[in-house]
Amino acid sequence: MNAYELRNHFNLTKWNTAISREDFEQHFTQTGERITFTFGGWDGKSYDGESRTARVYRTDILGYEEVRLIKVGKHLHYIEEDTEVVEKTTGIAHKRASWLVEVLRKEA
């Protein structure tokens, strides 16, 4: 299963890059779990594996219930369970997060 294919379950807007706030709130739930992750450099900052910590979200979409997701700002990312990046300053390996979709603001 490819977590990026989760996008196919939504009506994407904004050049096929975003989901509505309503879809996000309906299908994603924040858990008590936290994860330390890295963007692996594609964020323009974490070239040396610099890590961040975020709360994990889960989805109710069938087949994707075990995918760990994080929300950073207005962006939803999935955790690449089979990819780790070593943080050079600590020597600790962290899972890499990859962008999934933007979550739009709630419509008034």
Secondary structure, 3 states (H helix, E strand, C coil): CCHHHHHHHCCCECCCCEECHHHHHHHEEEEEEEEEEECCCCCCCCCCCCEEEEEEEEECCCCCCCCCEEEECCEEEEEEEEEEEECCCCCCEEEEEEEEEEECCCCC
